[in-house]
Every structure is written in C-alpha cells, then in structure tokens.
C-alpha cells in the first residue's frame, strides 16, 4: 500500500463521517456537499439523481410523505455511528466502500444497516457518486420512519 493509497482511504473516510455529521445536525449545505454533482442516492424505495434532487430530499426529510402517517415521535437528537468499513480503491480517482452503521436517538437504538458506496475524487476531495442505504433493522418505535419518496 502506498502513501497515496492511504491518503485516498482517509479522504473516503472523511467523507463518510462528514455525511453523517451533516445529516445528524440537519446541515443541508454540508450534507449535499459530500455528493458529486451527478450523484445517485437511494434508500427506502426512493432514488434521487443529482445534488439538487438530494438537496430537495434532505430539506424535506422529517415531513411525512403525502398520505403517510407522521413518525410516532420526534427524536431529540440523532447520532449515526459508523462501524466496520471496507474501502477498495478501484482506480486513481475512484473507490467503493461498504460500511455498517447504527443509529441512536434519545430513546436508544433506532435502526441499523449498511451503506454501499461509489466514490469519485473531485479536485482534492473524495465525494459520493453513488450511495445505496440499506436498512437491516428498525425499532418498532423508530423516530425515523422510512424516508419520503423524492
């Protein structure tokens, strides 16, 4: 493994962490900034293509989809915790990663799953070009119901 490989992996890790920190703190601009302009983002049956679609989705997160019941409760705080992550460099400016996550709110474990990501280096930053969020488990009392469709 070369120094460039180590720097690339650390750049990917930084983006993984920045995504969760921005989402947990409801910082829309910071959240959108971790994606490439043409990124594809999907989870819970929805798919967003491009930064603007991702911005529209995250700005509306927490509001129930039309005709859907609101969440049973609102979380006082949300913390996404990353656990095991395997990063594979697939080229000088591309990488993939599979990362487990667990979400904690003020009442305890909320949901968990994994991210399947494709990264692309843009300038000096490693950005998410494709993200598939997979949920393996959700508490029956989850404060984070499935996301509204984009």
Buried (B, 14 or more C-beta within 10 A) or exposed (E): EEEEEEEBBEBBBEBBEBBBBBBBEEBBEBBBBBBBEEBBBBBBEBEBEBBEBBBBBBEEEBEEBEEEEEBEEEBEEBBBEBEEBEBEBEEEEBBBBBBBBBBBBEEEBBBBBBBBBBBBBEEEBBBBBBBBBBBEEBBEEBBBBBBBEB
